Every structure is written in structure tokens, then in C-alpha cells.
Amino acid sequence: MRPQNHPQLTLYYAPVSCALVPFLLLTEAKAQFEIVKINNDAHQNLTPEYLQINPKGKVPALAINNEILTENIAIQLWIAQQFPHANLLPKDPYLQIKAISWISWFASAIHPHLTPINKPQRYCDLPGSEENVRRLSTNLLFKDFEIAENHLINRQWFFDDFTTVDAYFFWCFRRAVLFELDLSPFPNCQLHFERMSRRESTKKVIHYEFTVFQEFTS
């Protein structure tokens, strides 16, 4: 049975996508939730059925008692507020705002610099332009990572303890790892990535992602 006063939650999720972040946070919070798997490669996110759920055609989306919440930052903050025992945001009000500043920057800078590396054709369709788009986007991404690298000097997490900031940055850095970029200039970011990879919640989410990816590609 669902605990009293706990809403019914359904996460719309696609493997490798940034829906990994709320998936990880819900797992950290030991929340009860269902998952609806969306195959972005098959453009399931653009079907009329999914566009009724999220007209933006993106994941994640979180159904909360049949009300739909979209946008990763909003979903992260809702989870942190709904499950305070998980300590997904710092307790201090000013540090909470600082945490929101970090995840806002990930969403507005790092995330947009990742996408052109993976799908350069979305940004320029001139013949032979793809490698140039990738190179320029990688340069911007590495400037972003340098900021995170300096912040993580002698730190395990972005704040004193694990928060949603760490979950979101893990996804960002993991995408760069999957793109096989040379990340050797960022040893502190790499240590953070390895630390995150050892968390039980991360292991569970990555294992689930692997099974979904196999299902979609079989």
C-alpha cells in the first residue's frame, strides 16, 4: 500500500536522457514511483499520446496524482521538498539558493553545450559543418567544466553533503564520458563522477537504464 499522504508518482523516462536525474533522486529518497519508458530514438516523445502529457516533447515529466510537472529543475526541487528526509538540498536557506543557482547553470549552460556535440546537425546543416559544431561546443563545455573543476578542489560534493546538484552534474559529466571526450584536464570532476558511480542509488539507476536500452535496441 502507498504511505498515507504520499502522492502517486509516475516518471516519464528515456535512457541516457537527463531524466536520469529525477530517477536518481527518487531512488535516493526511497520514494514509491512508477516508470513509463519513452524511446526517444524511435521518436516516441513526439507521438500524439506523449505530447498530450508534455507538449514540449521532452523527458523528464513527472505525474503527481495525475498532474504533470515538467522541466528538470522544477522536478528536482519538488522531489527535494516532498522528501525532506533525503536531504537533497542544503538545510541553510542561502545555501539552498546557491544549490538552485548551480542546477540552473547546468540547465542553461552545460546541458545546451552537450547537445550539439551529440547532434550537431540540429545546429548547422551546411555540408561539412558537423565537426566544427562539435569542436566549438566542446570548447564551451570545457570552459564550463573548468568552473566545476575549481569548485571541487578538496571537496567530495558541491556542498558539504550529497545534494541534487551532484546528481545533475553526474549526468552532465557522464554524457561527456559517453561522448569519449578527453576529460583528463578535469581530475576533480572525474573523482566526483567516480564517487557518484559508487552510490547505491546510481548503481540501481544505471542498471535499469542498461535493461531499458537493451529492450529498445533488441
C-alpha positions in Angstrom: 0.0 0.0 0.0 1.1 3.6 -0.6 2.0 5.5 2.5 -0.7 7.9 3.7 -0.4 11.4 2.2 2.2 10.3 -0.3 1.2 11.2 -3.9 1.1 8.7 -6.7 4.1 9.3 -8.9 4.9 8.3 -12.4 8.2 9.3 -14.0 8.4 9.5 -17.8 11.9 8.4 -18.6 14.2 7.8 -21.5 17.5 6.0 -21.2 20.7 8.2 -21.3 18.5 11.3 -21.1 18.5 13.9 -18.3 15.5 12.0 -16.9 18.2 10.1 -15.1 18.5 12.9 -12.6 14.9 12.8 -11.1 15.1 9.0 -11.3 18.2 9.0 -9.2 16.7 11.5 -6.7 13.5 9.5 -6.3 15.7 6.4 -5.7 17.8 8.3 -3.2 14.6 9.3 -1.4 13.3 5.7 -1.4 10.1 7.0 -3.0 7.5 4.8 -4.5 7.0 5.6 -8.1 6.2 4.0 -11.5 8.2 4.5 -14.7 6.9 4.9 -18.2 9.7 4.2 -20.6 10.0 6.6 -23.6 12.0 5.6 -26.6 13.4 8.9 -27.9 15.4 7.2 -30.7 12.1 6.0 -32.0 10.6 9.5 -31.6 8.1 8.2 -29.0 8.5 11.5 -27.3 6.9 13.2 -30.3 3.8 10.9 -30.6 0.4 12.5 -30.1 0.0 10.3 -26.9 3.1 11.7 -25.3 2.5 15.3 -26.5 -0.7 15.2 -24.5 1.4 14.5 -21.4 4.2 17.0 -22.3 3.5 19.3 -25.3 7.3 20.2 -25.2 8.0 16.6 -26.4 10.7 16.1 -23.8 11.6 14.0 -20.8 11.5 14.0 -17.9 7.9 14.6 -17.0 6.6 13.7 -13.6 2.9 12.8 -13.0 1.9 13.8 -9.4 -1.5 12.4 -8.7 -2.2 12.8 -12.5 -1.0 16.4 -12.5 2.0 16.8 -14.8 5.2 18.6 -13.8 7.8 19.3 -16.5 11.3 20.9 -16.6 14.1 19.2 -14.8 14.9 21.9 -12.2 11.2 22.1 -11.2 11.0 18.4 -10.8 14.3 18.2 -8.8 13.0 20.9 -6.4 9.7 19.3 -6.0 11.3 16.0 -5.1 13.6 17.7 -2.6 10.7 19.5 -0.9 8.4 16.4 -0.9 11.1 14.1 0.6 13.0 16.3 3.1 14.4 13.2 4.9 16.6 12.6 1.8 18.4 15.9 2.3 18.6 16.6 -1.4 19.1 20.4 -0.7 21.2 22.0 1.9 19.3 23.0 5.1 20.5 26.6 5.2 18.2 28.8 3.1 21.0 30.7 1.5 22.8 27.5 0.5 19.5 26.2 -0.9 19.5 29.3 -3.2 23.2 28.6 -4.1 22.2 25.0 -5.0 19.4 26.3 -7.2 22.0 28.6 -8.9 24.2 25.6 -9.6 21.5 23.4 -11.2 20.1 26.4 -13.1 23.6 26.9 -14.6 23.8 23.2 -15.5 20.5 23.5 -17.3 21.2 26.8 -19.1 24.9 26.3 -20.0 26.4 22.8 -19.6 23.3 20.9 -20.9 23.0 23.1 -24.0 26.7 22.7 -24.7 26.4 18.9 -24.6 23.6 18.5 -27.2 25.5 20.0 -30.2 28.3 17.5 -29.6 25.9 14.6 -30.0 23.6 16.1 -32.6 25.4 18.9 -34.5 23.0 18.7 -37.4 20.4 20.4 -35.3 22.5 23.5 -35.1 24.0 23.8 -38.6 23.0 22.0 -41.8 25.8 23.3 -44.0 27.8 20.4 -45.6 30.9 19.6 -43.6 29.9 21.7 -40.6 29.4 18.9 -38.1 32.9 18.7 -36.8 33.2 22.4 -36.5 30.0 22.5 -34.4 31.3 19.7 -32.2 34.7 21.5 -31.7 33.2 24.8 -30.8 30.6 23.2 -28.4 33.4 21.1 -26.8 35.4 24.3 -26.2 32.4 25.9 -24.5 31.7 22.7 -22.5 35.3 22.5 -21.2 35.1 26.1 -20.0 32.1 25.1 -18.0 33.9 22.0 -16.6 36.8 24.2 -15.6 34.5 26.2 -13.3 33.2 22.9 -11.7 36.7 21.6 -11.5 37.9 24.6 -9.5 34.9 24.4 -7.2 35.5 20.7 -6.5 39.1 21.2 -5.3 39.4 19.3 -2.0 35.7 18.7 -2.0 33.7 15.4 -2.3 30.5 17.1 -3.2 29.4 20.5 -4.4 28.2 21.2 -0.8 29.1 19.5 2.4 27.0 16.5 1.6 25.4 14.9 -1.4 22.6 17.0 -3.0 20.6 17.3 -6.2 23.5 19.4 -7.5 25.7 16.3 -7.5 23.1 14.2 -9.2 22.6 16.7 -12.1 26.4 17.3 -12.5 26.9 13.5 -12.6 24.5 13.3 -15.6 26.3 16.2 -17.3 29.7 14.7 -16.9 28.6 11.2 -17.8 27.3 12.5 -21.1 30.8 13.8 -21.8 32.3 10.5 -20.8 29.9 8.7 -23.2 31.0 11.0 -25.9 34.5 9.8 -25.3 35.9 13.3 -24.9 39.4 13.8 -23.4 38.4 14.7 -19.8 41.9 14.4 -18.4 42.1 18.2 -17.6 39.4 17.7 -15.0 40.6 15.2 -12.4 38.4 16.6 -9.6 35.3 16.2 -11.9 36.4 12.7 -12.6 36.8 11.9 -8.9 33.3 13.3 -8.4 32.0 11.1 -11.2 33.6 8.0 -9.7 32.2 8.9 -6.3 28.7 9.2 -7.7 29.1 6.0 -9.6 29.7 4.1 -6.4 26.4 5.3 -4.8 23.8 2.5 -4.5 21.2 4.7 -6.0 23.4 5.4 -9.0 24.1 1.7 -9.5 20.4 0.9 -9.5 19.5 3.6 -12.0 22.4 2.7 -14.3 21.5 -1.0 -14.2 17.8 -0.1 -15.0 19.0 2.1 -17.9 21.0 -0.8 -19.3 18.0 -3.1 -19.3 15.8 -0.5 -21.0 18.4 0.2 -23.6 18.7 -3.5 -24.3 14.9 -3.7 -24.6 14.8 -0.7 -27.0 17.6 -2.0 -29.2 16.7 -5.7 -29.3 
